[in-house]
């Protein structure tokens, strides 16, 4: 009996020790991951983040024998430590960053995990460009961003963890765009006026019609990163003829950051073909999404991956949400998906639907493309809804709906 008790205690002690060892090992590993997530520049020279998911947005272009391939160029691309003189106008930002840090910490109590975000309109990005004719290289220095605040519905401005992604894009003769190289800065945490102070080199440039795309993103430890805004800057290499070409000395530029939602407001968002059928005996309404057409291009180097969500509202409250499948890399997806909704008390007067189209991204948060409403309480006369519901026509009636800009502050 005594031997059995001793054996049981030994086994229990062994299991407790094993659990404690695994716990402390996992905790230590998480602390190391959090420490390395800032990508500090003081440790060593760092090459391009080729393995990071948000840098490889498109497949590599085909290899050409006459020119150096993009893969070889990317391998030679690197981030260089500060070795050039700084413009005098940027020096005070180093001191301002430390003073601003204490103020920003007090304002950063709002969660950064919301998918409905909107950057402040007057935000700006400061960077410098320099062309080296001997190395045939373009040097890009990301200095800082100003007034980088995020507004959400019924909340105070939120301070975020941010970084900048730089993409070099070439425009071909057929107006298609090709991503040549992509790099990113380190992460600045809890600062509305982040100072990045990083220099990037794009070597061996021989193409024409180049442009730089600066994308400002939020960093979130627990969810996907989100795009806040973009800056597009045309690159004119010196050829002795073209004016406004790059110089061999650093030139500072300040450009306003275009919010993501504002980019979509300036272009056509497309249409969706919807079919409705009301069954009063079953107190149900069937909504069939047939297809969409003329959807916009969000990224300059890839097509969108559209899918949609349907929200059913009853007396102003959202009671049902349904989602479609994802259609890959297309601007004219065909869904043919059927959704049936049960009507509470068969009350059509207080029912309406919101349909929101999203762009699926495996690495970033899914961006809303556009939206439209069907039913009562939408503020617009909808003849399609009147034909289906008030006249109680028990057959499918289809109609095209124009997508409207999505207002992030309404959700």
Sine and cosine of phi, psi and omega as CSV:
sin_phi,cos_phi,sin_psi,cos_psi,sin_omega,cos_omega
0.00,0.00,-0.71,0.70,0.02,-1.00
-0.89,0.45,-0.61,0.80,0.01,-1.00
-0.91,0.41,-0.63,0.78,0.01,-1.00
-0.91,0.42,-0.64,0.77,0.01,-1.00
-0.91,0.41,-0.69,0.72,0.01,-1.00
-0.89,0.46,-0.66,0.75,0.01,-1.00
-0.89,0.45,-0.66,0.75,0.02,-1.00
-0.90,0.44,-0.69,0.73,0.02,-1.00
-0.90,0.44,-0.60,0.80,0.02,-1.00
-0.90,0.43,-0.68,0.74,0.00,-1.00
-0.91,0.42,-0.68,0.73,0.01,-1.00
-0.89,0.46,-0.68,0.73,0.03,-1.00
-0.89,0.46,-0.62,0.78,0.03,-1.00
-0.90,0.43,-0.68,0.73,0.01,-1.00
-0.91,0.42,-0.67,0.74,0.03,-1.00
-0.89,0.46,-0.65,0.76,0.04,-1.00
-0.90,0.43,-0.63,0.77,0.02,-1.00
-0.91,0.42,-0.68,0.74,0.02,-1.00
-0.90,0.45,-0.68,0.73,0.00,-1.00
-0.90,0.44,-0.64,0.77,0.02,-1.00
-0.89,0.46,-0.71,0.71,0.01,-1.00
-0.91,0.42,-0.59,0.81,0.00,-1.00
-0.91,0.42,-0.76,0.65,-0.04,-1.00
-0.93,0.38,-0.54,0.84,0.07,-1.00
-0.90,0.43,-0.70,0.71,0.03,-1.00
-0.90,0.43,-0.64,0.77,0.00,-1.00
-0.90,0.43,-0.67,0.74,0.01,-1.00
-0.90,0.44,-0.63,0.78,0.00,-1.00
-0.91,0.41,-0.64,0.77,0.03,-1.00
-0.91,0.41,-0.64,0.77,0.04,-1.00
-0.89,0.45,-0.62,0.79,0.04,-1.00
-0.92,0.40,-0.64,0.77,0.01,-1.00
-0.90,0.43,-0.66,0.75,0.01,-1.00
-0.92,0.39,-0.59,0.81,0.00,-1.00
-0.92,0.39,-0.59,0.81,-0.06,-1.00
-1.00,0.06,-0.07,1.00,-0.08,-1.00
-0.96,0.29,-0.21,0.98,-0.01,-1.00
-1.00,0.04,-0.22,0.98,0.06,-1.00
0.81,0.59,0.86,0.52,-0.06,-1.00
-0.90,0.44,0.62,-0.79,0.00,-1.00
-0.99,0.13,-0.30,0.95,-0.10,-0.99
-0.97,0.25,-0.22,0.98,-0.06,-1.00
-0.97,0.26,-0.78,0.62,-0.05,-1.00
-0.17,-0.98,0.14,-0.99,0.12,-0.99
-0.93,0.36,0.67,-0.74,-0.04,-1.00
-0.86,-0.50,0.63,-0.77,0.07,-1.00
-1.00,0.05,0.07,-1.00,0.00,-1.00
-0.85,0.52,0.58,-0.81,-0.02,-1.00
-0.99,0.17,0.95,0.30,-0.06,-1.00
-0.93,0.37,-0.46,0.89,-0.04,-1.00
-1.00,0.03,-0.13,0.99,-0.01,-1.00
-0.95,0.31,0.63,-0.78,-0.11,-0.99
-0.92,0.38,-0.55,0.84,-0.09,-1.00
-0.99,0.11,-0.02,1.00,0.08,-1.00
-1.00,-0.03,-0.48,0.88,-0.06,-1.00
-0.99,-0.17,0.98,0.22,-0.05,-1.00
-1.00,0.09,-0.40,0.92,-0.05,-1.00
-0.69,-0.72,0.42,-0.91,0.07,-1.00
-0.92,0.40,0.43,-0.90,-0.01,-1.00
-0.92,0.40,0.61,-0.79,0.01,-1.00
-0.93,0.37,0.32,-0.95,-0.02,-1.00
-0.89,0.45,0.48,-0.88,-0.04,-1.00
-0.97,0.23,0.72,-0.70,0.05,-1.00
-0.91,-0.41,0.72,-0.70,-0.08,-1.00
-0.96,0.27,-0.47,0.88,-0.09,-1.00
-0.99,0.16,-0.40,0.92,-0.04,-1.00
-0.83,-0.56,0.28,-0.96,0.04,-1.00
-0.95,0.32,0.69,-0.72,-0.07,-1.00
-0.96,0.29,0.35,-0.94,0.01,-1.00
-0.91,0.42,-0.52,0.86,0.02,-1.00
-0.90,0.43,-0.67,0.74,0.02,-1.00
-0.93,0.38,-0.59,0.81,0.03,-1.00
-0.91,0.41,-0.66,0.76,0.00,-1.00
-0.90,0.44,-0.56,0.83,0.01,-1.00
-0.93,0.38,-0.47,0.88,0.00,-1.00
-1.00,-0.01,-0.18,0.98,0.03,-1.00
-0.95,0.32,0.59,-0.81,-0.06,-1.00
-0.41,-0.91,0.33,-0.94,0.11,-0.99
-0.99,-0.17,0.79,-0.62,-0.11,-0.99
-0.96,-0.27,0.62,-0.78,0.10,-1.00
-0.92,0.40,0.33,-0.94,-0.05,-1.00
-0.87,0.49,0.92,-0.39,-0.02,-1.00
-0.76,-0.64,-0.10,0.99,0.02,-1.00
-0.95,-0.30,0.33,-0.94,-0.02,-1.00
-0.94,0.33,0.60,-0.80,-0.02,-1.00
-1.00,0.00,0.57,-0.82,0.15,-0.99
-0.89,0.45,0.59,-0.81,-0.07,-1.00
-0.89,0.45,-0.46,0.89,-0.04,-1.00
-0.93,0.36,-0.30,0.95,-0.05,-1.00
-0.99,-0.12,-0.16,0.99,-0.06,-1.00
-0.91,0.41,-0.62,0.78,-0.03,-1.00
-0.90,0.44,-0.32,0.95,-0.03,-1.00
-0.91,0.41,-0.46,0.89,0.04,-1.00
-0.90,0.43,-0.64,0.77,0.02,-1.00
-0.97,0.24,-0.57,0.82,0.00,-1.00
-0.92,0.38,-0.50,0.86,-0.04,-1.00
-0.89,0.45,-0.64,0.77,-0.01,-1.00
-0.94,0.35,-0.62,0.78,0.02,-1.00
-0.94,0.34,-0.61,0.79,-0.04,-1.00
-0.95,0.30,-0.38,0.92,-0.08,-1.00
-0.88,0.48,-0.67,0.74,-0.02,-1.00
-0.91,0.40,-0.61,0.79,0.02,-1.00
-0.94,0.33,-0.62,0.78,-0.06,-1.00
-0.92,0.39,-0.57,0.82,-0.02,-1.00
-0.88,0.47,-0.52,0.86,0.00,-1.00
-0.96,0.29,-0.44,0.90,-0.06,-1.00
-0.99,-0.12,-0.01,1.00,-0.15,-0.99
-0.99,-0.14,0.54,0.84,-0.03,-1.00
-0.99,0.11,-0.17,0.99,-0.02,-1.00
-0.99,0.12,0.63,-0.78,-0.02,-1.00
-0.91,0.41,0.60,-0.80,0.02,-1.00
-0.99,-0.11,0.10,1.00,-0.13,-0.99
-1.00,0.00,0.00,1.00,-0.02,-1.00
-0.94,0.35,0.66,-0.75,0.02,-1.00
-1.00,0.07,-0.15,0.99,-0.01,-1.00
-0.97,-0.24,1.00,-0.03,-0.08,-1.00
-0.80,-0.60,0.45,-0.89,-0.02,-1.00
-0.56,-0.83,0.82,-0.58,-0.04,-1.00
-0.98,0.18,0.49,-0.87,0.00,-1.00
-0.92,0.40,0.61,-0.80,-0.18,-0.98
-0.90,0.44,-0.57,0.82,-0.15,-0.99
-1.00,-0.03,0.23,0.97,0.00,-1.00
-0.91,0.42,0.51,-0.86,-0.04,-1.00
-0.61,-0.79,0.35,-0.94,0.01,-1.00
-0.82,-0.58,0.72,-0.70,0.02,-1.00
-0.92,-0.39,0.77,-0.63,0.00,-1.00
-0.51,-0.86,0.27,-0.96,0.05,-1.00
-0.81,-0.59,0.45,-0.89,0.03,-1.00
-0.78,-0.62,0.59,-0.81,0.05,-1.00
-0.53,-0.85,0.72,-0.69,0.01,-1.00
-0.96,-0.29,0.78,-0.63,0.04,-1.00
-0.97,-0.26,0.96,-0.28,-0.05,-1.00
-0.94,0.35,-0.42,0.91,0.00,-1.00
-0.96,0.28,-0.69,0.73,-0.01,-1.00
-1.00,0.01,-0.16,0.99,-0.10,-0.99
0.81,0.58,0.72,0.69,-0.08,-1.00
-0.81,-0.58,0.53,-0.85,0.08,-1.00
-0.96,-0.29,0.82,-0.58,0.02,-1.00
-0.96,-0.28,0.82,-0.58,-0.01,-1.00
-0.87,-0.49,0.84,-0.55,0.04,-1.00
-0.92,-0.39,0.86,-0.51,0.08,-1.00
-1.00,0.02,0.91,-0.40,-0.05,-1.00
-1.00,0.05,-0.92,0.40,-0.08,-1.00
-0.30,-0.95,0.14,-0.99,0.15,-0.99
-0.81,-0.59,0.51,-0.86,-0.06,-1.00
-0.85,-0.53,0.60,-0.80,0.08,-1.00
0.82,0.57,0.73,0.69,-0.03,-1.00
-1.00,0.02,0.99,0.16,0.00,-1.00
-0.91,-0.42,0.41,-0.91,0.00,-1.00
-0.84,-0.55,0.73,-0.68,0.00,-1.00
-0.93,-0.37,0.70,-0.71,0.08,-1.00
-0.81,-0.59,0.18,-0.98,-0.10,-1.00
-0.91,0.42,0.79,-0.61,0.09,-1.00
0.84,0.55,0.54,0.84,0.00,-1.00
-0.70,-0.71,0.32,-0.95,0.07,-1.00
-0.97,0.26,0.34,-0.94,0.05,-1.00
-0.84,0.55,0.68,-0.73,-0.06,-1.00
-0.96,-0.30,0.64,-0.77,0.08,-1.00
-1.00,-0.09,0.65,-0.76,-0.19,-0.98
-0.84,-0.54,0.22,-0.98,0.23,-0.97
-1.00,-0.05,0.83,-0.55,-0.16,-0.99
-0.78,-0.63,0.37,-0.93,0.18,-0.98
-0.47,-0.89,0.20,-0.98,-0.07,-1.00
-0.85,-0.52,0.73,-0.69,0.10,-0.99
-0.96,-0.27,0.75,-0.66,-0.02,-1.00
-0.92,-0.39,0.80,-0.60,0.00,-1.00
-0.82,-0.57,0.74,-0.68,0.09,-1.00
-0.99,-0.16,0.85,-0.53,-0.13,-0.99
-0.85,-0.53,0.68,-0.73,0.06,-1.00
-0.94,-0.35,0.72,-0.69,0.04,-1.00
-0.99,-0.17,0.85,-0.53,-0.05,-1.00
-0.99,0.13,0.06,-1.00,-0.04,-1.00
-0.91,0.41,-0.47,0.88,0.03,-1.00
-1.00,0.00,0.29,0.96,0.06,-1.00
0.94,0.35,0.14,0.99,0.14,-0.99
-0.99,0.14,0.49,-0.87,-0.08,-1.00
-0.92,-0.39,0.62,-0.79,-0.05,-1.00
-0.80,-0.60,0.76,-0.66,0.04,-1.00
-0.99,0.17,0.87,-0.50,-0.02,-1.00
-1.00,-0.03,-0.80,0.60,-0.04,-1.00
-0.58,-0.81,0.43,-0.90,0.01,-1.00
-0.59,-0.80,0.72,-0.70,0.04,-1.00
-0.65,-0.76,0.10,-1.00,0.01,-1.00
-0.47,-0.88,0.39,-0.92,0.03,-1.00
-1.00,0.05,0.04,-1.00,0.14,-0.99
-0.98,0.20,0.08,-1.00,-0.09,-1.00
-0.99,-0.11,0.77,-0.64,0.12,-0.99
-0.97,-0.25,0.84,-0.55,-0.12,-0.99
-0.99,-0.16,0.64,-0.77,0.15,-0.99
0.77,0.64,0.84,0.54,-0.02,-1.00
-0.51,-0.86,0.80,-0.59,0.03,-1.00
-0.99,0.12,-0.28,0.96,0.06,-1.00
-0.81,-0.58,0.92,0.40,-0.10,-0.99
-0.93,0.38,0.63,-0.78,0.09,-1.00
-0.93,-0.36,0.90,-0.43,-0.06,-1.00
-1.00,-0.04,-0.71,0.70,0.06,-1.00
0.81,0.59,0.84,0.55,0.00,-1.00
-0.76,-0.65,0.59,-0.81,-0.01,-1.00
-0.91,-0.41,0.72,-0.69,-0.01,-1.00
-0.83,-0.56,0.55,-0.83,0.01,-1.00
-0.87,-0.49,0.76,-0.65,0.12,-0.99
-0.92,-0.40,0.99,-0.13,-0.14,-0.99
-1.00,0.04,0.28,-0.96,0.16,-0.99
0.82,0.57,0.83,0.55,0.01,-1.00
-0.99,-0.13,0.86,-0.52,0.02,-1.00
-0.81,-0.59,-0.11,0.99,-0.03,-1.00
-0.99,0.17,0.30,-0.95,0.13,-0.99
-0.93,-0.36,0.08,-1.00,-0.02,-1.00
0.82,0.57,0.80,0.60,0.02,-1.00
-0.99,-0.14,0.41,-0.91,0.09,-1.00
-0.48,-0.88,0.46,-0.89,0.05,-1.00
-0.96,-0.28,0.72,-0.69,0.06,-1.00
-0.90,-0.43,0.93,-0.38,0.05,-1.00
-0.99,-0.14,0.86,-0.52,0.00,-1.00
-0.91,-0.41,0.83,-0.56,0.01,-1.00
-0.99,-0.12,0.80,-0.60,-0.10,-1.00
-0.79,-0.61,0.44,-0.90,0.15,-0.99
-1.00,-0.07,0.58,-0.81,0.05,-1.00
-0.95,-0.30,0.76,-0.65,0.04,-1.00
-0.74,-0.67,0.78,-0.63,-0.07,-1.00
-0.92,0.39,-0.54,0.84,-0.18,-0.98
-0.96,-0.29,-0.24,0.97,0.03,-1.00
-0.78,-0.63,-0.02,-1.00,0.01,-1.00
-0.95,0.33,0.49,-0.87,0.09,-1.00
-0.93,0.37,0.38,-0.92,-0.06,-1.00
-0.75,-0.67,0.66,-0.75,0.02,-1.00
-0.98,0.17,0.79,-0.61,0.02,-1.00
-0.99,-0.12,-0.68,0.73,-0.03,-1.00
-0.18,-0.98,0.09,-1.00,-0.08,-1.00
-0.65,-0.76,0.40,-0.92,0.13,-0.99
-0.74,-0.68,0.82,-0.57,0.03,-1.00
-0.94,-0.33,0.78,-0.63,-0.04,-1.00
-0.74,-0.67,0.86,-0.51,0.02,-1.00
-0.95,0.31,0.65,-0.76,-0.01,-1.00
-0.96,-0.30,0.87,-0.48,0.01,-1.00
-0.93,-0.38,0.95,-0.30,0.01,-1.00
-0.98,0.21,0.59,-0.81,-0.03,-1.00
-0.93,0.36,0.76,-0.65,0.07,-1.00
-0.75,-0.67,0.10,0.99,-0.01,-1.00
1.00,0.08,-0.13,0.99,-0.05,-1.00
-0.86,-0.51,-0.75,0.67,-0.10,-1.00
-0.95,0.33,0.68,-0.74,0.05,-1.00
-0.99,0.11,0.26,-0.97,0.02,-1.00
0.86,0.51,0.51,0.86,0.03,-1.00
-0.98,0.18,0.27,-0.96,0.00,-1.00
-0.93,0.38,0.49,-0.87,-0.01,-1.00
-0.95,-0.32,0.19,-0.98,-0.01,-1.00
-0.99,0.16,-0.10,1.00,0.09,-1.00
-0.95,-0.31,0.44,-0.90,-0.04,-1.00
-0.91,0.41,0.75,-0.66,0.06,-1.00
-0.87,-0.49,0.77,-0.63,-0.06,-1.00
-1.00,-0.02,0.69,-0.73,0.04,-1.00
-0.79,-0.62,0.61,-0.79,0.10,-0.99
-0.83,-0.55,0.85,-0.52,-0.04,-1.00
-0.78,-0.63,0.62,-0.78,0.07,-1.00
-0.94,0.33,0.60,-0.80,0.03,-1.00
-1.00,0.08,0.85,-0.53,0.02,-1.00
-0.99,0.11,0.90,-0.45,0.01,-1.00
-0.88,0.48,0.46,-0.89,-0.07,-1.00
-0.89,0.46,-0.67,0.74,-0.04,-1.00
-0.93,0.37,-0.48,0.87,0.00,-1.00
-0.95,0.31,-0.51,0.86,0.05,-1.00
-0.89,0.45,-0.63,0.78,0.00,-1.00
-0.96,0.29,-0.49,0.87,0.00,-1.00
-0.92,0.39,-0.36,0.93,-0.07,-1.00
-1.00,-0.04,0.16,0.99,0.00,-1.00
-0.60,-0.80,0.26,-0.96,0.03,-1.00
-0.95,0.33,0.71,-0.71,-0.09,-1.00
-0.99,-0.13,-0.17,0.99,0.05,-1.00
0.99,-0.17,-0.05,-1.00,-0.03,-1.00
-0.73,-0.68,0.33,-0.94,0.08,-1.00
-0.75,-0.66,0.66,-0.75,0.00,-1.00
-0.99,-0.12,0.88,-0.47,-0.09,-1.00
-0.87,-0.49,0.67,-0.75,0.07,-1.00
-0.87,-0.49,0.70,-0.72,-0.03,-1.00
-0.84,-0.54,0.52,-0.86,0.09,-1.00
-0.51,-0.86,0.83,-0.56,-0.02,-1.00
-0.96,-0.28,0.78,-0.63,0.03,-1.00
-0.91,-0.42,1.00,-0.09,-0.06,-1.00
-0.91,0.41,-0.49,0.87,-0.02,-1.00
-0.93,0.36,-0.54,0.84,0.00,-1.00
-0.99,-0.13,-0.05,1.00,-0.06,-1.00
0.82,0.57,0.70,0.72,0.00,-1.00
-0.74,-0.67,0.41,-0.91,0.13,-0.99
-0.75,-0.66,0.75,-0.66,-0.05,-1.00
-0.96,-0.28,0.80,-0.61,-0.01,-1.00
-0.89,-0.46,0.86,-0.52,-0.01,-1.00
-0.91,-0.41,0.84,-0.54,0.08,-1.00
-0.99,-0.10,0.93,-0.36,-0.09,-1.00
-0.99,0.13,-0.83,0.56,-0.05,-1.00
-0.24,-0.97,0.10,-1.00,0.08,-1.00
-0.73,-0.69,0.38,-0.92,-0.03,-1.00
-0.56,-0.83,0.41,-0.91,0.07,-1.00
0.83,0.56,0.64,0.76,0.06,-1.00
-0.95,0.31,0.48,-0.87,-0.08,-1.00
-0.98,0.20,0.25,-0.97,0.17,-0.99
-0.99,-0.16,0.85,-0.52,0.02,-1.00
-1.00,0.05,-0.80,0.60,0.00,-1.00
-1.00,0.07,0.50,-0.87,0.00,-1.00
-0.98,0.22,-0.24,0.97,-0.12,-0.99
-0.85,-0.53,0.06,1.00,0.01,-1.00
-0.47,-0.88,0.37,-0.93,0.12,-0.99
-0.99,0.11,0.29,-0.96,-0.03,-1.00
-0.99,0.13,0.30,-0.95,0.09,-1.00
-0.92,-0.40,1.00,0.09,-0.20,-0.98
-0.99,0.16,0.62,-0.78,0.25,-0.97
-0.53,-0.85,0.23,-0.97,-0.08,-1.00
-0.71,-0.71,0.35,-0.94,0.11,-0.99
-0.84,-0.55,0.62,-0.79,0.02,-1.00
-0.91,-0.41,0.83,-0.56,0.04,-1.00
-0.93,-0.36,0.79,-0.61,0.06,-1.00
-0.98,-0.21,0.80,-0.60,-0.03,-1.00
-0.92,-0.39,0.68,-0.73,0.07,-1.00
-0.77,-0.64,0.89,-0.47,-0.06,-1.00
0.81,0.58,0.66,0.75,0.06,-1.00
0.99,0.15,-0.02,1.00,-0.02,-1.00
-0.93,-0.36,0.70,-0.71,0.03,-1.00
-0.98,0.21,0.84,-0.54,-0.07,-1.00
-0.90,-0.44,-0.38,0.92,-0.04,-1.00
-0.65,-0.76,0.63,-0.78,0.11,-0.99
-0.71,-0.71,0.73,-0.69,0.05,-1.00
-0.71,-0.71,0.41,-0.91,-0.12,-0.99
-0.71,-0.70,0.52,-0.85,-0.01,-1.00
-1.00,-0.07,0.00,-1.00,0.14,-0.99
-0.99,0.16,0.17,-0.98,-0.04,-1.00
-0.98,-0.20,0.77,-0.64,0.08,-1.00
-0.97,-0.24,0.81,-0.58,-0.16,-0.99
-1.00,0.04,0.70,-0.71,0.18,-0.98
0.69,0.73,0.90,0.44,0.03,-1.00
-0.48,-0.88,0.52,-0.85,0.11,-0.99
-0.97,-0.24,-0.06,1.00,0.02,-1.00
-0.71,-0.71,0.93,0.36,-0.06,-1.00
-0.96,0.26,0.50,-0.86,0.09,-1.00
-0.90,-0.44,0.86,-0.51,-0.09,-1.00
-0.97,-0.23,-0.85,0.53,-0.09,-1.00
0.81,0.59,0.76,0.65,-0.02,-1.00
-0.92,-0.39,0.67,-0.74,-0.11,-0.99
-0.93,-0.36,0.71,-0.71,0.02,-1.00
-0.75,-0.66,0.79,-0.61,0.00,-1.00
-0.93,-0.37,0.75,-0.66,-0.03,-1.00
-0.85,-0.52,0.70,-0.71,0.08,-1.00
-1.00,0.04,0.74,-0.67,-0.05,-1.00
-1.00,-0.05,0.86,-0.52,0.04,-1.00
-0.89,0.46,0.83,-0.56,0.02,-1.00
0.83,0.56,0.35,0.94,0.00,-1.00
0.81,0.59,0.60,0.80,-0.10,-1.00
-1.00,-0.10,0.98,-0.18,-0.02,-1.00
-0.99,0.12,-0.38,0.93,-0.11,-0.99
-0.94,0.35,-0.41,0.91,-0.06,-1.00
-0.93,-0.38,0.38,0.93,-0.04,-1.00
-0.92,-0.40,0.69,-0.73,0.21,-0.98
-0.43,-0.90,0.29,-0.96,-0.07,-1.00
-0.83,-0.56,0.63,-0.78,0.18,-0.98
-0.93,-0.38,0.79,-0.61,0.04,-1.00
-0.90,-0.43,0.84,-0.54,-0.05,-1.00
-0.87,-0.50,0.79,-0.61,0.02,-1.00
-0.99,-0.10,0.74,-0.67,-0.04,-1.00
-0.87,-0.50,0.36,-0.93,0.14,-0.99
-0.96,-0.28,0.89,-0.45,-0.02,-1.00
-0.99,0.17,0.73,-0.69,0.07,-1.00
-0.69,-0.72,0.77,-0.64,-0.07,-1.00
-0.93,0.37,-0.42,0.91,-0.10,-0.99
-0.95,-0.32,-0.49,0.87,-0.05,-1.00
-0.95,-0.32,0.20,-0.98,0.10,-0.99
-0.92,0.39,0.53,-0.85,-0.08,-1.00
-0.97,0.26,0.81,-0.58,-0.08,-1.00
-1.00,-0.02,0.73,-0.68,0.10,-1.00
-0.96,0.29,0.76,-0.66,-0.01,-1.00
-1.00,-0.02,-0.79,0.61,-0.03,-1.00
-0.25,-0.97,0.11,-0.99,-0.05,-1.00
-0.48,-0.88,0.30,-0.95,0.16,-0.99
-0.39,-0.92,0.27,-0.96,-0.07,-1.00
-0.85,-0.53,0.50,-0.86,0.06,-1.00
-0.75,-0.66,0.74,-0.67,0.08,-1.00
0.87,-0.50,-0.22,-0.98,0.02,-1.00
-0.99,0.15,0.18,-0.98,0.05,-1.00
0.89,0.46,0.38,0.93,0.03,-1.00
-0.99,-0.13,-0.10,0.99,0.02,-1.00
0.99,0.14,0.01,1.00,-0.01,-1.00
-0.72,-0.69,0.50,-0.87,0.07,-1.00
-0.98,0.20,0.84,-0.54,-0.05,-1.00
-0.90,-0.44,0.98,-0.17,-0.03,-1.00
-0.91,0.41,-0.52,0.85,0.03,-1.00
-0.87,0.49,-0.72,0.70,0.00,-1.00
-0.92,0.40,-0.63,0.78,0.00,-1.00
-0.91,0.41,-0.66,0.75,0.01,-1.00
-0.90,0.43,-0.63,0.78,-0.09,-1.00
-0.98,0.19,-0.70,0.71,-0.18,-0.98
-0.99,-0.11,-0.79,0.62,-0.08,-1.00
-0.95,0.32,-0.58,0.82,0.06,-1.00
-1.00,0.09,-0.17,0.99,0.06,-1.00
0.81,0.59,0.78,0.62,0.08,-1.00
-1.00,0.10,0.92,-0.39,-0.12,-0.99
-1.00,0.05,0.82,0.58,0.12,-0.99
-0.53,-0.85,0.30,-0.95,-0.05,-1.00
-0.96,0.29,0.76,-0.65,0.07,-1.00
-0.81,-0.59,0.83,-0.56,-0.08,-1.00
-0.96,-0.27,0.49,-0.87,0.04,-1.00
-0.38,-0.92,0.54,-0.84,0.06,-1.00
-0.99,0.13,0.66,-0.75,0.05,-1.00
-0.85,-0.53,0.74,-0.67,0.01,-1.00
-0.99,0.13,0.77,-0.63,0.06,-1.00
-0.95,0.30,0.66,-0.75,0.00,-1.00
-0.92,-0.40,0.37,-0.93,0.02,-1.00
-0.85,0.53,0.63,-0.78,-0.01,-1.00
-1.00,0.03,0.84,-0.54,0.02,-1.00
-1.00,-0.09,0.94,-0.33,-0.07,-1.00
-0.92,0.39,-0.38,0.92,-0.05,-1.00
-0.98,0.20,-0.14,0.99,0.01,-1.00
-1.00,-0.03,-0.04,1.00,-0.07,-1.00
-0.79,-0.61,0.00,0.00,0.00,0.00
